[in-house]
Structure formats: structure tokens, C-alpha cells
Amino acid sequence: MRSPSDHHAYPTHWEADVVLRDGGTAQIRPITPDDAQRLVSFYERVSDESKYYRFFAPYPRLSDRDVHRFTHHDYVDRVGLAAIVGDEFIATVRYDRIDGRGMPAAAPADEAEVAFLVQDAHQGRGVASALLEHIAAVARERDIRRFAAEVLPANTKMIKVFTDAGYTQKRSFEDGVVRLEFDLEPTDRSLAVMRAREQRAEARSVQRLLAPGSVAVIGTSRTPGGVGRTVLRNLLDGGFTGRVHAVNHAFPDDMARLEPEGVPAHRSLRAIEEPVDLAVVAVPAERVPAVVAECGEHGVQGLVVLSAGYAESGSEGRDRQRDLVRQARSYGMRVIGPNAFGVSNTAEGVRLNASLSPQLPNPGRLGLFTQSGAIGIALLSGLHRRGAGLASLAGIAGISTFVSAGNRADVSGNDLLQYWYDDPRTDVVLMYLESIGNPRKFTRLARRTAAVKPVVVVKGARHTGSAPTGHAVPTTQIPDATVSDLLRQAGVIRVDTVTELADTGVLLASQPLPAGPRVAILGNSESLGLITYDACLTEGLRPLPPRDLTTAAAPDDFRRALAEALTDDACDAVVVTAIPWVGDGNADPRDGDGSAEALATAVREAAQASGRGPAKPVAVVHLEIQELAEALAGTGGEPAPGTRRIPAYPAAERAVRALAEAVRYAHWRQEAAEPGRVPEYDDIDEAGAAADIQVLLAPADGTPGDGAGGGTGDGKGGGAGGGTGEATGVRTGDGKGEATGVRTGDGKGDGTGSVPGDDAGLGVELSAADTQRLLARYGVSVLPALPAPDPDAAVRAAERLGFPVALKPTAAHLRHRADLGGVRLELGSETELRRAYAELTDYLGRPEELGLVVQRMAPRGVDTVVRAAIDPAAGAVLSFGLAGAPSELLGDTAHGLVPVTGRDAAELIRSIRTAPLLFGWRGSKPVDTAALEELLLRVSRLVDDQPEMVAVDLEPVVVAQQGLSVLGASARLAPPPPRTDLGPRHMPAY
């Protein structure tokens, strides 16, 4: 029971679960008055030396006054946090706000003194570093900008905690004490330090699960069959090198060993007299809490929970799942599952198969993570069938480690990315995902991993937009096409099917990356060569004319042709095609007489002998020659040391698609080696925009903005572009703004006036004038428009703006609907304007219903759309497309995570299918894409600098041959969603 503090409510949002340096977990939370006895017990377990380092004098026990002071906080000027494992304190940290003289103070003083105490048994686990991250975040929230700490020179461990944190600091020595002062504003170095620690800790936590020294299977049945007994059998058959225990409370008291397996049998975990590293839990869900408690008390490091009956079964199961994670973390354990299929590790010194798979996968270079047991079974089986290699050698489709996480309530794909990032046994990461719980973190980790090894992902549940019932993840309004763009921006190879996942993974694990898209094709079938050629064109590759070796070609002919292709500077990759031999004088490889092996040997030797220039990937397409695939994979006999294994595919389209993914990934990796730059613009007024936003969000009478006149979009662009645009967020004649739905990533308004991250309804839709003023702070100008409530007002507006003008409605049901005939362009005189006004009001309705506006005509060009929106899970996303049908009907929109670099902006523009319209299609003049790139960069800077700007919509943006015109703009402000990627590291909350 947590009591309220002296002055402020208990800050629940400061609670967090963290992974420590050794892979264990701890909870960090504020200290409350109810923690008095915990604090006393904690202090009694701290050594005299540690107490001396904390208080600079012998301090054997805490007085009642001390206990009161250390447990009563106002959570503003005095804050204490504790790290807790198993309901016991293992470390504490506190800060006290001080003034310039070092005396207790209140705001606006922005300095605080900080002090730590870590139980000796837990020193070296990174507890103090984690506490420093969290107490620093708390201090920043309370407007404290600087910490000061006094440390004895002999306390080198604590000095190292401060100096290694990465903050800007000052160090001095006075009166025998080291005084450290450091600013709390995150720096590039402090973020890098935090993320490096996060990576090491989370990788270590996974490593403890995948390489245990001992395993207990809890729920092993007495008779053959059942989940627990099956896993036990699989562990033994796989050759697990550690110790195995069978546990079942129903075992007889005198039962010492389980036969015929011959493993020790125990009625409870407590009866095991040695440490247990990993527990596989296969008991009914209602019995799991007792098992978890027993594991925690025994010191088990991690759990694989195979039991079902959790979130996949409904609301009661979701509550049970949350309780499972909370309970396991309270003991410092991590959880794979529940409803998991299991884990495998093929390392020779481990050979762990704690899964329902009947055999340990053959060793190889692929790391495999799935959120589905069924998909995991299918992938393991498929990879094994296509040639998993000899048991003594890494096979072409072999596995390094495998995790099927089920409901992934705790350990997720993010954790595996942390582990595989620097795992020397994994060259390629394969992932089947049905949900991404933290897209922002996933893309960050995937980008870092993809810079050193390929990450291939297939995602299920793409079109429903909902995660499987077992996955408790944040909701996201970003459509699947946007997710795909963001993954590719992070270097992730996203494929559509499980078959493509395996095809691509096998090629990347066995072949070097191609230097470019040029593909040589050779084989003994002209028709198969042409099919391969067409497939290359379809995938955007540049195939050379196929070389037909004729159906009479022998293995030596393949060897010579492949050797020539590999030494040809005009190609970057080679696809070899093969059909069964034709003719009486040649053996059919299907006869098993060695011809398939001879061809495989020829291909391997040619690939291996190509020593001049960079190595090139080789793939083989075969029709009905399965023995060739097996021989190329190395399953038909042990190849010579260093011999390359070559992937083989039964269809040209599959081979070429895998090769095309490798080409695109190689290009991304080359580009990522020299990161783009976010440019600086001298005319950006960041501080002025922040001040405007503060005023606009300040609670007043509920009416945002200043009531000024509105802005609008113009009509149809000319030349190649076409399209239409209308105004959004324009104030009507009574000075009131129109609420419009915020557009999501698919280019369609949600019609509700809501915005991602604005669950509390605190956001405000800005007037046109407010929107234009904020955009102007970032160098983005919107073409002026004036309201026209009657014909005379329209004429006055046109005279003020200058003819020719456009006349258009701004009513919500008519925006961006030029197909309804609601836009009149190139009105060059008062007569034309009055006639157009009469036509529109006769045809569409009364002026007050239409919200007509007048806008000066812009230079003709291509109409485009630029949008930015903040998704609570993925973060700020910048979108670009052509206005009208291309983006709204066809979904031809490109997306990128903010902030975008100059390279990202150029790629966004060029990545849409309709991009040729911008570069001079069918004889039209190219438009000013440089100006368009600059606009994208400025909008990106706006939403990155000002997180309260949760949605910006510029439509249309008419891009002419010289310059561009923003004709319509709307924006929405809201309190920014939390930036979890910039705060202290923590595990997903439950």
C-alpha cells in the first residue's frame, strides 16, 4: 500500500522495470512512507565500508529521524527512488534541491545534490547507472537542470558511474572530497551511453535464456506424452550439454529418477539442491503463479512459459498475463511466452532444444524469431528440407538460435535484435511478426542491426490493423503501407510471405552482397533464361541478355560460363538456370548417378575460384532437379573446407525476388555508411514558434487562435500535374474556425477531429491565420486567401489580391472535391468572378453553407501533398504524394520518420510511383524538386522541434518549374505524447 507524499500525489509514471547489466531485472519506483521497514532492512545489509562512502563517517544504523527523512518526500524538491528485487530494496538514490550556497531550496533553484547507496551484493550489476538515468529524468521533469555530488576519492565505483554517464560535467577536489557537477540535458554522448548499456543488458538477458547451464521442466508428466514430457524428450534428444531436471508435484515421494529418460525427478523446484538457470513451465495457467514464486525463490534466471490460457483467451486471460509478467519481474526473471512454442540454440557447447520441435535445428547462420508457434514449425521444417547442412558444418539454411515467443508478454523481437546485433554466430536475422509493440524502438534497433547484418521481416495481421488477441501492444493509426516504408527506411528487408522470408534469408546467409543491380543469366534452357530475364525486369534489376548453353551442356560448360560471368565487370550477380538433361548421351541428374553432384561441384568451384574483383552472389534456378539443390547445399557429402554453398530455387521468380532484396539492401547499407544530414536554416525561428504554441495551448476560453482571416488552397494545377486543392481550417465570416478531421497516414481524414496522441481531447485545431504564422516561423509561406461571404466581398477580396483569382468553397464536404465542380480558376475580371459566384451558389448551395474564399492564382505546376503526424507508437511521420487520386485512391504516398535528412527528402520524392510527373513525363517540363525537398525538410524540422505540433497538412502544394506555392494548410496542436525513446531505459509497462 503506497501512501501519498507530504505535498504531492504519488507519481505512478516514475515506476519502471529495467534490465540490469547481468541480464536480471529490477523495479525502480519512488520511495514512500510505507517503505520504512524495507529501508531499515536494506541498510542493515549494506557493508560498513559502503555506509562510510555514503555518509563520509561511520554510520552503523539509521535513526528514526533518518528513516523519516529518507522515506518522506514532496516529489518536487526532495525525491527518493529505490531499485527493488523480490520486494526488497537493493539500491536507493535521492536528490535534494539546493541553492547557490548548497542550502535546501525550492524552485526556481535548478540545482540538486544527489547521493546513491547500493547493497554490496548487487554492486557491479549496473544498478546505480540505471538509477542515475531515472533520477535525472525525474529532475528534468521538476525543472532541475544540474546535479552536484560529493564523493570520497576512494569510492572509485561511484565516481565511474558519474563520469561514464556522458553528461557535460565539471570536476573539482576540495577538503579531501571529489565534487562533481554535471548538466542533466541529454547529450549525444549520454544518449549513446544509455543505449549501449541498454543493448548490453538486454542482450545479456536473452543470452541467459538461450545458454543455460541447467534446465528444469516443470509439469513433466509421469507417462509418455504431454507438453512437458515432450519438451524434456526434445532436450535430451537434442544433446543438451547442461543438466536437466523433471519436476511434477504428482511424482511419488520415493521417485528419484524419471525413466526411461534417466533424469532426476523432483516434486518441487525446492528439492533441487543446485542452481537452475532456466525453467520451462508446462502446467495449467491457474498453477503458474505458484510455480513462478517457487522459481523466483530458487534463483531461476528465466522462464519459458508454454502454458496457454492467457491474453489469447480474453479479458480474464489478459489480467492473468499481466500478473505473470509483474510477478516474474519482481524476482528479476524474464519471460518467454506465455503460450510459447519454445527456444533453441544450436551452439556446440549448448545444444538447447527447449521447444516442441521434435529435433534440434541444424547449426547455421540464421537467427529466427516468430510470434507464432505454427509459423515457427513451418519455417524450421522448410529450412531443414531445403538443405540444412551436415551436423558438423554450418548449413546453408541452418539456425544459430530460434525463439518462438507466443504472446511475447515480456521478451520480444526488440530483445532478440539487441542479442543478435553482436552475436558472432548470427549473420542474418529472420523475423515473423504479428504486432510491433514499440515501433519507434524497433526501427531504431533494426536500423542499427541492419547496418552490420541483414534483418528480414514478414508481418502478419497487415490488413486487419489489429494485433492478435494475445498481444497487448499500443494501438497505432499508421496503415500497413506506412509501416512498410518506415521499415525500409530503417534498412529492414520486408517480404510478403514466409516462403520469401526463407528464400531471402538463405541467399543472404550464403552469398556476398551484390555491388549493383546488373545480373548475368546463364543455363541450359533458353525459355527458363527468358523467364528469369523477365523476372529481373519486374523486380527492377538490370539483366544482361541470357546466355543459352543449350540442353546438351555438361557440367564443365556450366563451370566455364559461370567463371566468365563472375570475372565480367559488367555484372554484379549471376543466376544459373538448369533443367534436366535431354538426349541419350547424357545422364539425367534425377537418376542419382552423380550428375547432379557433378553440376553442383562445377558451380561451387567456379564460384569459389572467382578471385579477381569483389565476390558476387550466385543463385541457381532448377526445374525438377531436387538432387541438385541438396548437392549445392552440401547435404550430399562433406564439401572441401571453404567451399561456397549455393542457394537453389525451384522457380525463377523466387530466386530473382531474393536477389532483388539483396540488391536493395546492399544499396541501403552503402548509403547508410555515410548518413545524411539534417540541414540548418538561418531563417527558422524555433523560439518564436515555441512561444506561439505555448500561448495557443494555454487554457483560456477554449477558442484557439486570433480570429484572423483564413487561408485556402487553389484549384486545379496546370501542365502535367493536374489535381485539385481546397482550404482547410479556414475561419468563416463569423470568425469561428472549422474543425476538421486530422489526416492519417493513408491520406484520408478520420472525420472526427481527433489526432494521434490526443486521447484526452486537449488538442486544438488551429485557425488558418495561426497555422500560417507558425509555418512562417519555419520559412513556409501559404498563399493568402480571403473569405467571400457575398459577391461584393468576393470582388473586394479579388481587388485586394489582384486578378486573376480562384473561387472555391471550404465546406468540409467539398474540400479536395474539384470533381464536384466546386472550383473556378483564372477569373480575370469582376464580371467573371460574379458569374462564377452565382453559378457556385446556384449549383452547390447558399454562401454560408459553402464558406467561399478567393485566392490569387499560383503558377501552374504539379499538385502535391505534404503531411506530418505524430503516432503515439511510431513517433512523428512525414508523408508525401501527389494530390488527389494518386495518394487518396491509389495510396501512392511515401513516408519517413522525422527528422528526415536531405537524402531522405530526395528519396521520399522519388519513391512514389507517380514521381515521373515531377521530372518531365511525356515531354512536360521538370518541376522544382529542390524547392520541394526544402519544404519537406522545413516541415520535418517544425514537427521535430515542436512536439506539440501533432499534425500538419499542406494541400495542395503546387510545384512549378521555378519554386512552389503552398495553397492550403491546416495544423493541430496537442500536449506531446511521451518520447519513450529519449527517456531512461525501461521495459514495457504492465
WODAKA-V120110 format. One record per backbone hydrogen bond with DSSP energy under -0.5 kcal/mol. CO is the residue of the C=O (numbers start at 1). NH is the residue of the N-H. If there is no record, write none. Layout:
<<CO NH> <CO NH>>
//
This chain:
<<1 3> <8 5> <10 12> <11 14> <12 15> <16 28> <17 987> <18 20> <18 26> <20 23> <24 20> <26 18> <27 84> <28 16> <29 82> <32 35> <33 36> <35 39> <36 40> <37 41> <38 42> <39 43> <40 44> <41 45> <42 45> <43 46> <47 51> <48 52> <49 53> <50 54> <51 55> <52 56> <63 67> <64 68> <65 69> <66 70> <67 71> <68 71> <68 72> <71 73> <73 6> <77 97> <78 74> <78 75> <79 95> <80 31> <81 93> <82 29> <83 90> <83 91> <84 27> <85 88> <88 85> <90 119> <91 83> <92 117> <93 81> <94 115> <95 79> <96 113> <97 105> <98 111> <99 102> <103 99> <106 109> <110 145> <110 146> <111 98> <112 148> <113 96> <115 94> <117 92> <119 122> <120 123> <122 125> <125 21> <126 130> <127 131> <128 132> <129 133> <130 134> <131 135> <132 136> <133 137> <134 138> <135 139> <136 140> <137 141> <138 142> <139 144> <140 143> <143 145> <145 184> <146 112> <147 182> <148 114> <149 180> <151 178> <152 155> <154 156> <155 159> <156 160> <157 161> <158 162> <159 163> <160 164> <162 165> <163 166> <166 190> <168 183> <170 181> <172 179> <174 177> <176 153> <177 174> <177 179> <178 151> <178 180> <179 172> <180 149> <181 170> <182 147> <187 191> <188 192> <189 193> <190 194> <191 195> <192 196> <193 197> <194 198> <195 199> <196 200> <197 201> <198 202> <199 203> <200 204> <201 205> <202 206> <203 207> <204 208> <205 209> <206 209> <206 210> <207 211> <213 243> <214 277> <214 278> <215 245> <216 218> <216 280> <217 219> <217 220> <217 247> <218 282> <219 228> <226 230> <227 231> <228 232> <229 233> <230 234> <231 235> <232 236> <233 237> <234 238> <235 240> <236 239> <243 215> <244 264> <245 217> <246 266> <247 219> <247 220> <248 251> <252 255> <254 256> <256 265> <257 259> <258 262> <258 263> <263 258> <264 246> <266 248> <268 271> <269 272> <271 273> <277 301> <277 302> <278 216> <279 281> <279 304> <280 218> <280 282> <281 306> <281 307> <284 287> <284 288> <285 288> <285 289> <287 291> <288 292> <289 293> <290 294> <291 295> <292 296> <293 297> <294 298> <295 299> <295 300> <296 299> <301 334> <302 279> <303 305> <303 336> <304 281> <304 306> <305 338> <305 340> <307 339> <310 313> <311 314> <314 318> <315 319> <316 320> <317 311> <317 321> <318 322> <319 323> <320 324> <321 325> <322 326> <323 327> <324 328> <325 329> <326 330> <327 331> <328 331> <328 333> <329 332> <330 86> <332 25> <334 303> <335 337> <335 411> <336 305> <337 409> <337 410> <338 407> <341 356> <342 404> <343 354> <344 402> <345 352> <347 350> <347 351> <350 241> <351 353> <352 345> <353 355> <354 343> <362 399> <363 395> <365 367> <365 427> <365 428> <366 368> <366 400> <366 401> <367 430> <368 403> <369 432> <370 405> <372 376> <373 377> <374 378> <375 379> <376 380> <377 381> <378 382> <379 383> <380 384> <381 385> <382 386> <384 387> <384 388> <387 397> <388 395> <390 393> <395 398> <398 366> <399 364> <400 346> <401 368> <402 344> <403 370> <403 405> <404 341> <404 342> <405 408> <412 416> <413 417> <414 418> <415 419> <416 420> <417 421> <418 422> <419 422> <420 423> <422 424> <423 426> <425 427> <427 454> <428 367> <428 430> <429 456> <430 369> <431 433> <431 458> <432 371> <433 460> <435 437> <436 439> <437 474> <438 442> <439 443> <440 444> <441 445> <442 446> <443 447> <444 448> <445 449> <446 450> <447 451> <449 452> <449 453> <454 429> <455 493> <456 431> <457 495> <458 433> <458 460> <461 465> <468 471> <470 472> <471 473> <479 482> <479 483> <480 484> <481 485> <482 486> <483 487> <484 488> <485 489> <486 490> <487 492> <488 491> <492 494> <493 457> <493 495> <495 459> <497 501> <498 502> <499 503> <500 504> <501 505> <502 506> <503 507> <504 508> <505 509> <506 510> <507 510> <507 511> <517 542> <518 572> <518 573> <519 544> <520 575> <521 547> <522 577> <523 549> <525 529> <526 530> <527 531> <528 532> <529 533> <530 534> <531 535> <532 536> <533 537> <534 538> <535 539> <536 541> <537 540> <541 543> <542 519> <546 548> <547 523> <547 549> <550 553> <551 582> <554 557> <554 558> <555 559> <556 560> <557 561> <558 562> <559 563> <560 564> <561 565> <562 566> <563 567> <565 568> <567 569> <568 571> <572 617> <573 520> <574 576> <574 619> <575 522> <576 621> <577 524> <578 623> <583 586> <587 589> <588 591> <589 592> <594 598> <595 599> <596 600> <597 601> <598 602> <599 603> <600 604> <601 605> <602 606> <603 607> <604 608> <605 609> <606 610> <607 610> <609 611> <617 574> <618 647> <619 576> <620 622> <620 649> <621 578> <622 624> <623 580> <625 628> <625 629> <626 630> <627 631> <628 632> <629 633> <630 634> <630 635> <630 636> <631 634> <632 646> <633 396> <634 637> <637 639> <640 643> <647 620> <649 622> <651 655> <652 656> <653 657> <654 658> <655 659> <656 660> <657 661> <658 662> <659 663> <660 664> <661 665> <662 666> <663 667> <664 668> <665 669> <666 670> <667 671> <668 672> <669 673> <671 674> <677 679> <677 902> <681 684> <684 686> <685 689> <686 690> <687 691> <688 692> <689 693> <690 694> <691 695> <692 696> <693 697> <694 698> <695 698> <702 704> <710 785> <714 725> <718 721> <718 722> <722 717> <722 863> <723 717> <729 768> <732 735> <736 732> <742 750> <744 747> <748 744> <754 742> <755 758> <758 761> <764 766> <764 973> <767 771> <768 772> <769 773> <770 774> <771 775> <772 776> <773 777> <774 778> <775 778> <775 780> <776 779> <777 685> <779 781> <781 966> <783 712> <784 856> <786 854> <790 794> <791 795> <792 796> <793 797> <794 798> <795 799> <796 800> <797 801> <798 802> <804 857> <805 827> <806 855> <807 824> <808 853> <811 814> <811 815> <814 817> <817 820> <817 822> <818 821> <822 809> <824 807> <826 828> <827 804> <827 805> <829 833> <830 834> <831 835> <832 836> <833 837> <834 838> <835 839> <836 840> <837 841> <838 842> <839 843> <840 844> <840 845> <841 845> <846 849> <846 850> <847 851> <847 852> <850 810> <850 811> <852 788> <853 808> <854 786> <855 806> <861 722> <862 959> <863 883> <864 956> <864 957> <865 881> <866 954> <867 879> <868 952> <869 871> <869 877> <871 875> <873 440> <875 871> <876 898> <877 869> <878 896> <879 867> <880 894> <881 865> <882 887> <883 886> <884 887> <884 888> <885 889> <885 890> <886 892> <891 893> <892 882> <894 880> <896 878> <901 905> <902 906> <903 907> <904 908> <905 909> <906 910> <907 911> <908 912> <912 915> <913 916> <914 917> <915 918> <915 919> <916 919> <918 927> <920 923> <921 924> <927 929> <928 932> <929 933> <930 934> <931 935> <932 936> <933 937> <934 938> <935 939> <936 940> <937 941> <938 942> <939 943> <940 944> <941 945> <942 946> <945 947> <946 949> <948 950> <948 974> <950 870> <951 972> <952 868> <953 955> <953 970> <954 866> <956 958> <956 967> <956 968> <957 864> <957 959> <958 960> <958 965> <959 862> <960 928> <963 960> <965 958> <965 967> <966 783> <968 955> <970 953> <971 766> <972 950> <972 951> <973 764> <978 980> <979 982> <979 983>>
//
